[in-house]
């Protein structure tokens, strides 16, 4: 998912997405360890999506601290 789209979501929506993505990442990693999957690129894409969402949340927290 693109950062532009993620920035339009609220903090709660982002936190929910992070939790969902972490769960699916764990499942994909276990499945890939047992039998290699054809779409192994989705593991790295999910990791990057989680990082994007965490970065956006961090930016928002920093902006809130700077305004206060």
DAGI-V556754 format. One record per backbone hydrogen bond with DSSP energy under -1.0 kcal/mol. CO is the residue of the C=O (numbers start at 0). NH is the residue of the N-H. E is the energy in kcal/mol with one decimal. If there is no record, write none. Layout:
# DAGI-V556754
((CO NH E) (CO NH E))
This chain:
# DAGI-V556754
((1 5 -1.9) (2 6 -2.2) (5 8 -1.5) (9 13 -2.1) (10 14 -2.5) (11 15 -2.2) (12 16 -2.3) (13 17 -2.5) (14 18 -2.2) (15 19 -2.4) (16 20 -2.9) (17 21 -2.6) (18 22 -1.9) (19 23 -2.4) (20 24 -2.5) (21 25 -2.1) (22 26 -2.1) (23 27 -2.7) (24 28 -2.5) (25 29 -2.3) (26 30 -2.6) (27 31 -2.5) (28 32 -1.8) (29 33 -1.8) (30 34 -2.4) (38 41 -1.5) (39 42 -1.2) (40 44 -2.0) (41 45 -2.3) (42 46 -2.0) (43 47 -2.2) (44 48 -2.3) (45 49 -2.3) (46 50 -2.0) (47 51 -2.3) (48 52 -2.3) (49 53 -2.5) (50 54 -2.2) (51 55 -2.3) (52 56 -2.3) (53 57 -2.3) (54 58 -2.6) (55 59 -2.2) (56 60 -2.1) (57 61 -2.4) (58 62 -2.4) (59 63 -2.2) (60 64 -2.1) (61 65 -2.4) (62 66 -1.8) (63 67 -1.3))
